[in-house]
């Protein structure tokens, strides 16, 4: 039986967990672009509009539920090709500067999927890191990201990857260097 782990009535969204432990999220398709704000738009939209506003190409893939095209793969940003290349590609210039929590999400996806950042995305990530954009992440966003890390199969690997990128201390100042007992 599928279990609801979190609900957001305002965003009309929910996080689920399947009996196998696989997490999933469902939400109403929303309009607008996520490039300039960490707050998701609230206006309902088509699924293609929703997919185009995502953070990374691998998050911009869907399946049609329309009765006339049910099951059709929707990939307006070419995320499947990036998956095949094992690359993580941000969809917007300055994506990490506009919403620095994406830096943490990028590291989490890299560690989980063993993907590399696409070259422009890597440059954007380094630029955001040098400007210390991560210091602007809200406590609420960090809490939500930390919950996502805790749900991962290998959370320690993600925390190690965050440490390597010097982002771990943002989650908690005690989470750094030789003081961390990884085992």
C-alpha positions in Angstrom: 0.0 0.0 0.0 1.3 3.5 -0.9 1.9 5.7 2.2 1.6 9.5 2.1 4.6 10.9 3.9 4.0 14.6 3.5 1.2 16.9 2.2 1.3 20.5 1.1 -2.3 21.6 0.7 -1.3 25.1 -0.5 0.8 23.7 -3.4 -1.6 20.8 -3.9 1.2 18.3 -3.6 2.1 15.2 -1.7 5.1 13.0 -1.1 4.5 9.2 -1.2 6.4 6.1 -0.4 5.6 2.8 -2.2 5.8 -0.5 -0.3 9.2 -1.2 -1.8 10.5 2.0 -0.2 10.6 4.0 -3.4 9.7 7.7 -2.8 7.5 9.6 -5.2 6.0 13.1 -5.4 2.8 14.2 -7.0 1.5 17.7 -7.5 -0.8 19.8 -9.5 0.9 21.1 -12.7 1.9 24.7 -12.2 2.7 27.6 -14.5 5.7 29.9 -14.4 9.4 29.4 -14.3 11.4 28.3 -11.3 14.5 30.2 -12.3 14.0 33.3 -10.2 12.3 32.0 -7.1 12.4 29.1 -4.7 8.7 29.4 -4.2 6.7 27.3 -6.7 4.1 29.1 -8.7 0.6 28.5 -7.6 -1.4 28.9 -10.9 -2.5 25.6 -12.5 -1.0 24.9 -15.9 -0.4 22.2 -18.5 2.0 19.4 -17.7 4.5 20.6 -20.4 4.6 24.1 -18.9 5.2 22.5 -15.5 8.0 20.4 -16.8 9.7 23.4 -18.5 9.9 25.2 -15.2 11.9 22.5 -13.3 15.4 22.8 -12.0 17.2 20.0 -13.8 16.5 18.3 -17.1 16.2 14.9 -15.3 13.4 16.4 -13.3 11.6 17.6 -16.4 10.3 14.2 -17.6 6.7 13.1 -17.2 4.1 10.6 -18.4 0.9 11.7 -20.0 -2.3 10.8 -18.1 -4.5 12.2 -20.8 -6.9 9.5 -22.0 -5.9 10.1 -25.6 -2.1 9.8 -25.0 -1.9 7.9 -21.7 1.6 6.5 -21.1 3.3 8.8 -23.6 6.7 10.0 -22.3 6.9 13.8 -22.0 10.4 15.1 -22.3 10.4 18.7 -23.5 13.9 19.5 -22.2 15.6 16.3 -23.4 16.2 14.9 -19.9 16.3 11.3 -21.1 19.4 12.1 -23.3 21.0 13.7 -20.2 20.2 10.5 -18.2 21.8 8.4 -20.9 24.9 10.6 -20.8 24.8 10.5 -16.9 24.8 14.2 -16.8 23.0 16.7 -14.5 22.0 19.8 -16.4 20.5 22.9 -14.9 17.8 24.5 -17.0 18.5 28.2 -16.4 21.6 30.4 -16.3 22.2 31.5 -12.7 20.0 28.7 -11.5 22.1 28.1 -8.4 22.3 31.9 -7.6 18.5 32.3 -7.9 17.8 29.3 -5.7 20.9 28.1 -3.8 19.1 25.0 -2.4 19.6 23.6 -5.9 23.3 23.3 -5.1 22.4 20.8 -2.4 20.0 19.0 -4.7 22.6 18.8 -7.4 25.1 17.2 -5.0 22.4 14.8 -3.8 21.6 13.7 -7.3 25.2 13.4 -8.3 25.9 11.2 -5.3 22.8 9.0 -5.7 23.0 8.6 -9.5 26.7 8.8 -10.0 26.2 11.6 -12.6 28.5 14.4 -13.5 27.5 18.0 -13.8 27.2 19.1 -17.4 30.0 21.6 -18.2 27.9 24.8 -18.1 26.1 23.6 -15.0 29.4 22.8 -13.3 30.6 26.4 -14.1 27.3 27.8 -12.7 27.7 25.6 -9.6 31.3 26.8 -9.0 30.3 30.4 -9.5 27.5 30.1 -7.0 29.8 28.4 -4.6 32.5 31.1 -4.9 29.9 33.8 -4.3 28.7 31.9 -1.2 25.1 31.7 -2.5 24.6 28.7 -0.2 24.6 31.1 2.8 21.3 32.5 1.6 19.4 29.2 1.8 16.4 29.5 4.2 16.2 27.2 7.2 13.0 25.8 5.9 14.6 24.8 2.6 17.6 23.3 4.4 15.3 21.3 6.6 13.4 20.0 3.6 16.6 19.1 1.8 18.0 17.3 4.9 14.8 15.3 5.1 15.3 14.3 1.4 18.9 13.2 2.2 17.7 11.2 5.2 15.3 9.3 2.9 18.1 8.3 0.5 19.4 4.7 0.5 22.9 5.9 1.1 22.6 9.2 3.0 26.2 9.0 4.2 27.5 9.1 0.7 25.5 12.3 0.0 26.8 13.9 3.3 30.3 13.0 2.2 29.8 14.6 -1.2 28.4 17.7 0.5 31.5 17.8 2.7 33.7 17.5 -0.3 31.9 20.6 -1.8 32.3 22.4 1.5 28.5 22.6 1.8 28.0 20.3 4.8 28.5 22.9 7.4 25.5 24.8 6.1 23.3 21.9 7.3 25.0 22.0 10.7 28.3 23.5 11.8 29.3 20.3 13.7 29.1 18.3 10.4 32.6 18.8 9.1 36.0 17.4 8.9 37.6 14.8 11.1 35.0 15.3 13.9 32.5 13.4 11.8 32.4 9.7 12.6 31.1 8.4 9.2 30.7 4.7 10.3 
